């Protein structure tokens, strides 16, 4: 499911009216938080020093060689299948049944003159209106949601090319499209040991800030599986960092995954990040999970169906050949690579990512509250 990437791209290309209506609903604290980002924060998050002594790729890894490392990315892969289940189990049958019934009523009105009456004609018009409404609402609002996990690229991909020192993101156009960034502009969330307790269930996040890329918007990617703690995210970032900085010999060779629609990937995705939690949980919680196993089977099956209804993503030729002898180096993505209307919207939202100069001011320690004196009772 590409819900996070789709939502982030919609925010970056939001219209002026939609943005104003959103800001009216925000509190003053939320508005300050959105703009409370300093230059020093970015400098701390973008560095390429060692953060772990155990580089490890938890996968899925689709390619690993002397030229490039290719991994799956996506912020909500474990939720994939929910939209497929709602579409194929609810919306599609309702639309199909209403269309069949409507066609049946129309056919009877045309061929059976004896039973035709104002009531049957009115019923036909009602069914025709209902069917048309369902189709219209789905085509206008539902298709874009369906394509977040069906009839689209099977996976979001990230490719690290160590020969050209570039990073490539492969996404559908409605999630930002295919982009290229210099490796040295990449920021990572897998850096700080103090974030370990906050990283359970999170993925390794990579960010590219406009101040480094020259674009008017920020890009991000969530790499691999959900983590069970910050140490796993640091291990994965260290694996990527060493591969790009030192080469494939500096990291353990990962196990490669298939890009075919594997049912193993579909069912295992629901349990990403739960291994350590499951082992330490009580027997009562484990029993509760066993009782709801049919739900896991249904969602896992829907996940697999969504993979079957998608196609394998394919990189442009210039990226496929990048790093080979005599082949050109892909140009980093610039604003001119987007259509004119998208350029206009990206520029209109560029102020979202502006940095405040200098360092973040230190928080003033709160004064201890003076306990109130008890009232004397006369």
N, C-alpha and C positions, 0 to 999 in steps of 0.2 A: 504494500500500500504506500502510495507516494503522497499522503495527506500533508505531512509536514513540509515537504519541498514545494508542493502546490500552494499551500497557504503562505509560505515565505515569499514565493515569487509573486503572488497576488498582492502582497503587501508592498513589495518593491515597485510594482507597476500599478499601484492603486490610483484611481481617478481622484480629482480634487474634491468632488462632492462626496465620494465614499469616505475619503480620509477625514473630511470635516465632520461628518456624522459620527465617525468612530471616535474622534477626539472629544466630541461633546459628551460621550458616555464615559470618558476616562476621568479618574480623580486627579487632583493636583499632584499627589504622590506618584501616581503611575506616569504622569507626564514628566516629572523630574527624573524618575528612574530611567525612562527611555532616552534621556539626553545626558545622563550622568556617566560619561565615558571619557577618560582622560588619555592623553598621549602616552603617559607612563604605563597605563594598563596594557596597551597594545605592545609596547616594547617588552614587557614582562612575558607576554603570551607567545611572542615570536622569537624563539631562540632555538639553536640546533646543538645544544650541549647534551651530554649523556643524562638521562633521567632514570635509567634502570640498568641493572647488570644481567637481566634475563630477557633478552629480546625474544618475543614470541608472537606469532600471528595466529589468532584464534579462528580466522577464516570468516566466510568462505573465500578462498584464494583460487582464482580461475587461471592465472598464468604467472610463472616465475622463471625468469631466465636472465641472461646477461644484459638484456636491453631494457625490459620493463617488468614491473610487478602490477598485476591487475587483481582487484578485489571487489567484492560486492559492497554497495553502500545503500543507505536508505534508513530513514529515521523511525519507521514503524512497521518493519517487516513482519514482526510477530503478530500483528493485527490483520494481516492480509487474509482474505477469505470472508470477512464480515460483509463487505460490499457485494462480493460475488453471491453470498448466501441470500442477501436481501434482494438482489436483482433477479437471480435465477429461481429463487424460491418464493418470491412475492410479487415483484413488479411485472416480470415477464409473463407468468401465468395469468395474472389479472388482466393485462393488456391483451393477451392472446384469447382468453375466454370472451372478453367483451367484444373483440373484433369478430369472432366466430358467431356469437349470438346476433350481433348487428347484421352481419351478412345474411344470416338465416331469416331474420325478420324482413329484410329488403327483398330477398328472393321470394318469400311467401307473398308479399304485397304485389310483386310483379306477376307471379305465375298463378296464384290462387285468387281469382276474382270473387268467388263466393264468400270467402271468409274476410275479405277486405272490408274494413269499417273505419270510421274516424278514430276509434279507440286503438285499433292495430296500427294505423298510420302514426298516431301520437306516440305510441310505444316505440315504434321504429325511430322516430325523431329523437326521443329521449335517449335511446341506446346509442344512436349515432352521435349525439352530443357528448355523451359520457365517454365513448371510445375516442372521439376527437380530442376531448379534454385531457385524457390520460396520455395520449400520444404527444400532444403539444407540451404538457408539463414535463414529461420525461425527456423529450428532445431538447427542451430549453434548459432544464435544470439537472436532469438525471444523468444524461450521457457523460457530462464532464466528471461526475462522480464515479460512474462505472469505469471510465478510462483511467482511473487511478490504480486499477489492478486487473483490468481485462481489456483485450483488444489494444494492447500497447506493448512497450518493451518489457521483456520478462524480468529484468533486473535493472537497477541503477548501478552503473559501474564507475570505478575510479582507477585510472591507470597512472602509475608513477614511472616515467621514462628517465632512467639514470644517465643515458647517453646524451640526451638533449636537456637534462635537468629541468623537466617540465612535469606538470600534473594536469591530467585531462579528466573532465567529468562528462559522463554520458547520461543524459536525461531527456525525456520528451520535451518538446518545445513549450508545453504548458507548465513545465516545472523549471524553465530556465534554459533548456537546450544544451548543446554540446559546447563546452568552454575549455580554454587552455590558459594555464597560469604558470609563471616561473616558480620553480620549487622554493626559492628563497623568500617568497611572499606568503608562505603557508604558516598559519598559526595553529596551535593544537591545544585541546583541553586536557590532554593526558600529561600534565607536567607536575602538578603540586601534590606531594604526599598528604597534605592536610585535607585534600578533597576526597580521600578514600571512602569515608562514611557517606558522602553525598553521591557517590558514583554507582551505587548498586542499581542495576537495571538500566544504566545509561550506556550509550555507545561512545566510541572515540569520536569527538567532533573536530573537524578541520575547518578553518575559517580563512577567508581572503578579504582583507579590509580594503576599502577604496583608496586609502592613503598609500597602499603598497601596489595595488593593481592599476590605478588610474581610472577605474570604472566609477560611475556615480552610485553604485550600490554594493552591498556586501554579499558575498557568496559563502555558502557553507555546505558541508557534506558530513554525514554520519556513517562511519566506516565499520563494517563487520558486524559482529554479534553484540548483544547486550553483555555488559560486564557484571561481575559479582563483587566489584570493588575497584578503587582507583588504581591499585597496583596492576591489575590486568590491563587497564587502559594505558598506563605508562609503558608496560611491556610491549604492547602493540605499537605504540608510537615509536618506541626505541627500535623495534624491528624495521619499521618504515624508514626511520632516520638513518640507521646504519646501512640499510640497503642503498639509499640514495647517496649517502656521503662516502661509504667505503666499498660497497659492492655486494653481490650475492654471497661471496665467500665469508662475509662477516656475520651472517645470520644463519640459524638452522633452516634447512630446507623444509618448507611447509608442505602439508598434504594438499594436493590439488582437488578441487571440487568440479563437478560437471555443471555446464550451463543448460543441460537438458532438464525438462520438468520432472525432477526427482520427487517421489512421494516421501522419501526420507527427509529431505529438506523441508517439505511442507509440514510434516508432523513435528519435527524437532524444533522448528522455529517458535512454537508455543511455549517451549520450556527454556528458552535462552535466558541466562542470568538467574535461573532458579536452583541450580545445582547445589551451591553452598547453603542457600537458605533452606532447601528441602532436607539436606542432611542434618541440619541443626534443629529442624522443627520437631514439634511433639508428635507422638503417634496418633493423637486425635486429628491433627491437621492432615497427616498423611492419609488417614482413613477417609477424611472428607474429600480429598482429591480423588481417591479411588471411587467414591460414590458419584462423582460428576464426570467420570471418564467418557460417557456418551457425548457430552458437550465438546470435549477435546477431539473426539473422532469426527464429529460433524464439521467443526471449524477447520480441522486439518484436511478433511476431504475437500471443503470449499477452497482452501488455500491451494491445493493441488490442481483443482479444476481451473482456478485463475491462472496458474502457470501454464496449463495446457492451452488456454485461450489467448496466450500472448506469444510473441515471437522473440527470437534471440536478437539482442541489440548488435548493431554492426557499426564499427567506427568508420569515419571517412578515410579515404585512401591515404591522405597525407599523414594522418595519425598512425594508421597501420604500418606505414613504411618509415616512420620517424625513427632515427637511430641507426638505420641500415646505411652501409657505405654508399656515398654519392647521392643520397636522398635528402630532400630539403627539410629544414627544421620548421615545424608548424609555427605560425605567427601567434603570439599571445592575443587573447580576445580583447577587443576594444569596443567602444561605444558604437562605432560605425558598422559593426557586424550585426547589429540588431535593426529591425525594420524601423522606419521613421516614427510611427506612432508609439512603438515601445521605447525608442530613444527619448521621446518627449515625456513620457510618463516616468521613466527612470530618473531623468533630470529633475522632474517636479518633486520627486521624493528623496532627492540626494541629501537634503538636510537631516534626514533620519540618522545618518551615519557619521556626522561631523564630530570630530574629537575636540575636547577642551584642551588647551595648551597646558604644559607642565605636568606636575604630579598631583595625584589625588590628595586633597588636604586630610590630615589626620583628624579622626573624630575626637572631639573634646570629651573627656571623661565626665560622665554624669555625676552631679553632686548627690551625695547620699541624702535620701529623704529623711527629714526630721520627724520622728514619731510624734504624733499628736498627744498632748497631755490629756489624761483622763479628766473628764468633768467631775467636779466635786458635787456630790449630792447633799443637799441640806436636809 
